[in-house]
Amino acid sequence: SIVDDAPPFGAAFLVMTIVCIVSLSKRDRVKSRGLLGVGAVFTILLSIMSGYGLLFCIGIPLTPLTAIFPYVMLGIGLDDTFILTDACERTEFSKSGIEKIEETIESVGMSITLSTLTTVVAYLLGCTNSTAGIRWFCLYAAITIFVDFFYQITFFTALMVVDDRRMKQNRQD
């Protein structure tokens, strides 16, 4: 049944990619960040592959219930990317990309960290459930959310710096 869920999974990622592109795009093609939306969805896909791959490699069973979590991960991961992107856009345009990221992380880093930690702890507590399917689902969720947080503050912020350099060079999105 996991294979049967592949088309809806791909469709969900396609729809969320379009939503990200539209929401981050602007009429001014230089200040538009639509392509960064593609990077945001790629970051989430990368975290799902990393989290699931790690747990699968160490022998944690992949059940039909754990196959549901990538849909939830789209919402959790995109929430952080929108928060980071919005905070970055509020910084002064004249600052360098690295200075903008420093200010962004100072501004919203603690709230993203706390929300991620509370979510991870909640899912880890779910791992104490006696039902094996729920226990595996919660373990996959906790690890994948933690991996996503790591990618958000490293990989995605690097994409934001690259995008800022593009804007400073007056190149279109």
Long-range contacts (C-beta under 8 A, 24 or more apart in sequence): 1-64, 1-67, 2-62, 2-64, 2-67, 5-67, 9-67, 9-70, 9-71, 12-70, 12-71, 12-74, 13-41, 13-45, 13-74, 16-41, 16-74, 16-78, 17-41, 20-78, 20-81, 23-82, 24-85, 25-173, 29-172, 29-173, 30-167, 30-170, 30-171, 30-172, 30-173, 31-167, 32-172, 32-173, 33-85, 33-89, 33-163, 33-173, 34-173, 35-163, 35-173, 36-85, 36-159, 36-160, 36-163, 39-156, 39-159, 39-163, 40-77, 40-78, 40-81, 40-85, 40-156, 41-74, 41-78, 43-77, 43-81, 43-148, 43-151, 43-152, 43-155, 43-156, 43-159, 44-73, 44-74, 44-77, 44-78, 44-81, 44-148, 46-151, 46-155, 47-73, 47-77, 47-144, 47-147, 47-148, 47-150, 47-151, 48-73, 48-144, 48-148, 50-144, 50-147, 50-151, 51-140, 51-143, 51-144, 51-145, 51-146, 51-147, 51-148, 52-140, 52-144, 54-143, 54-147, 55-139, 55-140, 55-143, 60-136, 60-139, 60-140, 61-132, 61-136, 62-136, 62-140, 63-132, 63-133, 63-136, 63-137, 64-133, 65-133, 65-134, 65-136, 65-137, 66-133, 66-136, 66-137, 66-140, 68-137, 69-137, 69-140, 69-141, 69-144, 72-141, 73-141, 73-144, 73-145, 73-148, 76-119, 76-145, 76-148, 77-148, 77-152, 80-112, 80-116, 80-148, 80-149, 80-152, 81-152, 81-156, 83-108, 83-111, 83-112, 84-108, 84-112, 84-152, 84-156, 84-157, 84-160, 85-160, 88-160, 88-164, 93-167, 96-164, 97-160, 97-161, 97-162, 97-164, 97-165, 97-168, 98-161, 100-160, 100-161, 100-164, 101-157, 101-160, 101-161, 104-157, 104-160, 105-153, 105-157, 109-153, 112-149, 112-152, 112-153, 113-149, 116-145, 116-146, 116-148, 116-149, 119-145, 120-145, 120-146
